[in-house]
Amino acid sequence: MRLGASIVGDLRKVLADEVRAGERAAMTAIRAETDQVKAELRRQVTTAFSGNARGIANAWRSMIFPRSGQSLRPAGLVFTKVPSVIDAFERGALIRAKGGRKFLAIPTGFNAARGRRGRGEKGMRVTPAQMLASGQAFLRPFKSGRGFVWCLPLRQGEQTGRRRRTRLVAGGVTEVGTANRKRREAWARGLLAQGMVPMFLLLPQVKLAKRLDVRGAAERGLRRLPARFVAAWERESGRAA
């Protein structure tokens, strides 16, 4: 018994079409996985630091290589524009005072000019140099003895706004801000009772909590990539059900 076999059609064309389908599938898989890893890293930041870290979350960016055309060997890059911040919270870094200083000066939520944060003169925090220049700053030791709260005396300013709320001023240096705006009145009464505004925490060192898992996000992406590539290739070659 003899069997015969022959190729029907143009083999070179069939193989070329399959390669092109593979290139499109590889680019699709890399692009989708890169976007998913970036989205996960952004979500890690917003989950760990709430809405206050939207800028840090959006600092995660991505690029796909090659930048144009197709390839069977594409690559995706996810990177951050604030690598020092991300690294510190991924490792749980220990931060110490430098330059012979004994304490870190950590601004509190009250240290925000006119109750706002951001760019521009009205959003700048009061600096340690301004605290010293005011001649009004004073220290309150922690009960643990590990550091101090650096305060300014609280004063009442004029009433402003349609509801005629009393402005609160820290030592005549800046209007007091608060991160808890929904309960501003209760917060204000508490400050008035104490007669002082905590502007800085003075600590010899700070151990940051580990809040991010960048390596884990990358490893999960690598595990998903092969199955994503196979599924995309089957769609591109018309073999998907």
N, C-alpha and C positions, 0 to 999 in steps of 0.2 A: 504494500500500500504506500502510495506516495501522497504527500500533502503539499500544496502550493500556497503561497501567501504573497500578496502584493499591497503596496501602499496606494491608497486612493487619494488623489489631491496632491497639493504641493507641501511636502514635509517642511521645507524651510519656512514657508509662510505660517504653517501651524505652530512651529516652534517659536517663531518671532512674535506671533500673536500671544502665545502663552507667556513669553518673557515680558511683553508690554503689560499684560494683565497682572503679572507678579509685581512689576514696578509700581503700577497704580495702587495695588493692594498694600505694598510695603509703605508707600507714602501715606496712604489713608490710615493705616494702623499706627504709624509713628505719630502722625498729627493728632489723632484721637487720644492716644495714650499720653502724649505730652500735655495736652489740654487737661486731661483728667488729673494727672499728677499736680499740675499747677493749681487747679481748682481745689484739690485736697489740701495743699499747703496753705493756700489762702484761707480755707475754712479752718484749718488748725489755728491760725493766728487770730481770726475773729472769735473763735470759740474760747481760746485761752485768755484773750484780753478784751473781749466784748467790742462794741462799736468804737471805742477810743483808739483802736489800732487799725482803722481802715486804711490809713496811709501805708503802714507796714505790710498789711495784707496785699495791697495793690502793687507793692514793690516787687512781688514775685512776677517775673516775666518769662517768656519762652521764645525759642527760635527753632526753626526746622531747617535741616541741611539735606540736600542742596537747596539753596534759596529759590531756585527756579528749575523747571524740568522734573524728570522722573528718575528714580534710581532703585535698584534692588538692595542697596546698602545705605538707606537714609539714616539720619540721626536726629534726635530731639534733645534740646538743651533747656533745662529749667534753671533759672538763676534769680538771685535777689539783688536789689540795689542797696540793701542795708545788710551786708553779710555779717558785720560785727554783732549787730543786734540779734540776728537769727542764731548765730553760733553761740552766743552767751546763753540764750534760753533753750537751746538744744542740749548743751553740755551741763547746764545748771552751774554756771561759772561763779567763782568767788571773786568779788570785786573789793579791792583795798584802796585806801587813800595813797596817793603818790606824792613825790616831791617833798618828802619829809613831813607832810601834813599828818595829823593824827586822826582826822575825821573826814568822812564823806558828808557833803552837804546835799541832802536829798529834799527837793521842794515838795511841799504837801499840796493837796487839792485846793487849799485856800490861797496859795501863792499864784494867782492868775489875775493880772491887771484887768479891772473892770468886769471881772467875772467871765472873761473870754480867754480862749486859748487860740493860738495860731500865729500867723505872720503879722509883721507890722508892729509899730510902737505900742499900740493898745493891747496887743496880745503877748507882750514880753513879760516874763516872770521877773520878780524882784531878785536881784543878785546878792550874793554874800557881801560884795563890796558896798552895795547900797544899804544893806542892813547895818554894817559898821559905820557908814557915814551918817546914818540917821541919829546915832547917839542914843537910841531908845531901845535897841534890841536887848533882850535878856534871856537867860538860859533856865530851863527847868529840867532837872535830871530825871531819867527813867528810874522807876522803882528797882529795876534789875541792875542798875549801875552801869549798863553797857554803853550809854550815850546820853544825849540831851535833846530836848525840844527847844529850838531857837525861835523865840516869839517876839512879836511887836504888840504894844498896848492897843486895845480896841477903842475907837472913837466913833461917835455918831456924826454923820454929815447931814446935809440938807435933804429934804424929802424931794423925790423925783418921780416922774412917771404919772400915768393917769390914776393909778391906785395910790399915789402919794406914799410910796414906800421909803423908809429911811435908808439912806446910803450908809454903809458901814466902811470905815476907813481904818487901815492898819497903820498906826503910828504916824499918820499924816503922810505916809509914803505912797500908798496905793489903795484903791478901792478893793475891798475884799471880794474874792470870787468863791464859788462853791461848785462842786461837781454834782451835788444833789439838789438840783433846781426844783424838783417837784415838791420838796419839803423845805423850801427855803425859809419860811417863817419860823418853823420849829428850830431849824439850825441856827437862825439869827438870834433867837431868844437864848439858846444855849451859849452862844458866844458872848452875848451881853452879860450873862450871869458870870462867866469866867473873867471877863474883862481883858482877854488876851487872844491873839491870833497866832496859832502855830504855823510859822512860815517854812521852816526847814527841820528835818530830822538829822541830827549829827551822830553818825555811827562810824566806828573804826573799820568795819567791813560789812559786806552784805552778801549772803549766799542766795543766788537766784534759784528759784524752783525750776526744775526741768519741765517745760511746758510744750515743747515741740518735738516731733519725731520725723525729721527730714529724711534720714536714712531709711526708715520704715516705709515712708511714702514711695521712695525710689524703688525699693525692693518689691513692693506690691505691684508697681507698674511693670517691672521686668517680668514678673510671673504672669501677668495678664497678657503681655504682648504677643507670645506665640499663638495663642488661641484667637486673638483679635486679627492677627495676620492671616491665618488659615481661613477664617470666616470671610475676610475681605477678598482674598484670592478666589474663593469659590463664587462669590458674587460677581467679581470682575470677569471670570472665565465662563459664567453662565451655568455653573454646576450646582449652585445653591438651589434648594428645593423651593 
